[in-house]
Amino acid sequence: MRAVVVAAGEGVDERVRHYLKGADLVIAADAGAAALLNLGLVPQAAVGDFDSLGETELGRLRRLGCPLIVAKAEKDETDTELAVRYALAQGASSVLLLGAIGSRLDHTWANLVLLARLAQEGFEARAAAPPVTVYAVSSELTLSGRPGDIVSVFPVLGGAIGVTEKGFKYPLTDRTLEASAILGVSNELLGNEGRISVKRGVLLVFHYSF
């Protein structure tokens, strides 16, 4: 099951509507519900402590029959993580985050680490904030794009062993990347497709398609 979790960050606008149409399950994390309502869409559930969602939007969600999963204000998880875990509990095997990358770098980093943890657990995980899509990879990924697209690859949650990149201006073959490695920044697709794989560890792959 493909789930989209909409967070309270930036970029949830007409550019991401096609992601929402293709989802089996759409869950809002707190004020992410407001972005969906602005697009004329109603999430299948809204999760969070709702400290950043106004009473007007909460009232609309209730009238529209959207289930509200209310969390304590003082908690160890972010609203986005709670929404993701709710989606997984409903049977999701693939998670796409929208509104998860923005000017709040601390929240952005927390969301990227969340993606990496999902990949580590065996789920398909990515975040989209046009023009960038970030993939968490624990085995292999085939990217479709255009020649010249920028692709950066970083190990996360520790180092990565057996990293291979094919179809790029600067290929890698069975390379070990230490946890602090920035070797993979600003590569380029040579054609319409590139392949990235890792034998052990988790990679964050940033694909910029302008």
C-alpha positions in Angstrom: 0.0 0.0 0.0 1.3 3.4 -1.0 0.9 6.1 1.7 1.5 9.8 1.5 2.1 11.7 4.7 1.7 15.4 4.5 3.7 17.4 7.0 3.4 21.0 8.0 6.4 22.3 6.0 6.5 24.1 2.6 5.8 23.1 -0.9 2.5 21.3 -0.7 0.8 23.0 -3.7 -0.3 22.1 -7.2 3.1 20.7 -8.0 2.5 17.7 -5.8 -1.1 17.0 -6.6 -0.2 14.0 -8.8 1.5 12.3 -5.8 -1.7 12.6 -3.8 -3.8 11.3 -6.7 -1.6 8.2 -6.9 -1.8 7.3 -3.2 -3.7 4.5 -1.5 -3.7 6.4 1.8 -3.2 10.1 2.6 -2.4 11.0 6.2 -1.9 14.5 7.5 0.6 15.4 10.2 -0.9 18.3 12.2 -1.0 21.4 10.1 -0.3 19.4 7.0 -4.1 19.0 7.0 -4.5 22.7 6.2 -2.4 22.3 3.1 -4.6 19.5 1.9 -7.7 21.4 2.6 -6.3 24.3 0.6 -6.0 21.9 -2.3 -9.6 20.8 -1.9 -8.6 17.4 -0.5 -9.5 15.6 2.8 -7.0 13.3 4.5 -8.1 9.8 5.5 -6.8 10.7 9.0 -5.0 13.6 10.7 -2.4 12.8 13.4 -0.6 15.1 15.9 -1.0 17.3 18.9 -2.6 20.0 16.7 -0.7 22.8 18.2 -0.2 24.4 14.8 -3.6 23.7 13.2 -6.2 26.3 13.8 -9.7 25.7 15.2 -11.3 26.6 11.9 -9.4 23.8 10.1 -10.0 21.3 13.0 -13.7 22.1 12.7 -13.7 21.6 9.0 -12.0 18.2 9.4 -14.6 17.1 12.0 -17.5 18.2 9.7 -15.9 16.3 6.8 -15.6 13.1 8.9 -11.8 13.0 9.0 -10.6 10.9 12.0 -8.4 12.9 14.3 -5.6 10.9 16.1 -4.7 13.3 19.0 -1.3 13.0 20.6 0.0 14.5 23.8 1.8 17.9 23.4 4.8 16.6 25.3 6.0 13.6 23.4 9.2 12.0 22.1 8.1 11.7 18.5 7.4 14.4 16.0 3.9 14.7 14.5 5.3 13.5 11.2 6.8 10.4 12.8 3.5 9.6 14.5 1.7 10.1 11.2 4.1 7.7 9.4 3.8 5.1 12.1 0.0 5.4 11.8 0.3 4.8 8.1 2.4 1.8 8.6 -0.1 0.4 11.1 -2.7 0.7 8.4 -0.6 -1.6 6.1 1.5 0.9 4.2 4.7 -0.6 2.6 5.7 2.6 0.8 5.8 6.1 2.4 6.2 9.4 0.6 6.6 12.6 2.7 5.3 15.9 1.4 5.9 19.2 3.2 8.8 17.6 5.0 11.7 19.6 3.5 11.8 23.4 4.1 13.4 26.3 5.9 13.2 24.6 9.4 16.5 22.7 8.9 16.0 20.9 12.2 12.7 19.5 11.1 14.0 18.8 7.7 16.9 16.8 9.2 14.5 14.9 11.5 12.4 13.9 8.5 15.4 12.7 6.5 16.6 10.6 9.4 13.0 9.2 9.6 13.2 8.2 5.9 16.5 6.5 6.6 15.1 4.6 9.5 12.2 3.5 7.4 14.6 2.2 4.7 16.5 0.4 7.4 13.3 -1.3 8.4 12.7 -2.5 4.9 10.1 0.1 3.7 10.2 2.2 0.5 10.7 5.7 1.7 11.1 9.1 0.0 10.3 12.8 0.3 9.3 15.2 -2.5 9.7 18.9 -2.5 10.0 20.0 -6.2 12.5 20.2 -7.7 14.1 17.7 -5.4 13.1 14.2 -4.4 15.1 12.5 -1.6 15.2 8.7 -1.5 16.3 6.5 1.4 18.1 3.4 -0.1 19.1 0.3 1.7 19.5 -2.0 -1.3 19.2 -0.4 -4.8 17.4 2.4 -6.6 16.9 3.1 -10.3 16.5 6.8 -11.0 14.7 8.1 -14.1 15.4 11.6 -15.2 17.2 13.7 -17.9 20.9 14.1 -18.8 22.5 16.6 -16.5 20.1 16.1 -13.5 22.0 16.6 -10.3 22.2 13.6 -8.0 23.9 13.6 -4.6 24.4 10.5 -2.4 25.3 10.5 1.3 25.6 7.7 3.8 23.4 8.1 6.9 23.0 6.2 10.2 26.6 5.3 9.9 28.9 4.3 7.0 27.9 2.5 3.8 29.6 -0.5 2.2 29.6 -1.6 -1.4 28.2 1.6 -2.9 27.9 1.5 -6.7 26.7 4.2 -9.0 26.1 3.5 -12.7 24.9 5.9 -15.4 26.5 8.9 -13.8 29.3 11.3 -14.9 31.3 10.1 -11.9 30.7 6.4 -11.4 31.5 4.5 -8.2 32.1 0.7 -8.0 31.8 -1.2 -4.7 33.0 1.8 -2.7 32.9 2.2 1.1 31.7 5.6 2.3 32.5 6.6 5.8 29.7 8.2 7.9 31.2 11.7 7.2 31.8 11.2 3.5 30.8 13.9 1.1 32.3 12.3 -2.0 28.9 11.7 -3.5 27.8 15.3 -3.7 26.8 16.9 -7.1 27.0 14.0 -9.5 25.1 14.1 -12.8 23.0 11.7 -14.8 24.6 10.9 -18.2 21.3 9.7 -19.7 17.7 9.1 -18.7 18.5 6.5 -16.1 21.0 5.9 -13.3 21.4 3.0 -10.8 22.6 3.3 -7.3 23.1 0.3 -5.0 24.5 -0.4 -1.5 25.4 -3.7 0.1 25.3 -2.6 3.7 24.1 0.7 5.2 21.6 3.3 4.2 22.0 6.1 1.6 20.1 9.3 1.2 19.9 10.1 -2.5 19.0 13.7 -3.6 17.7 14.0 -7.1 17.2 17.5 -8.5 15.1 17.6 -11.7 14.6 21.1 -13.0 
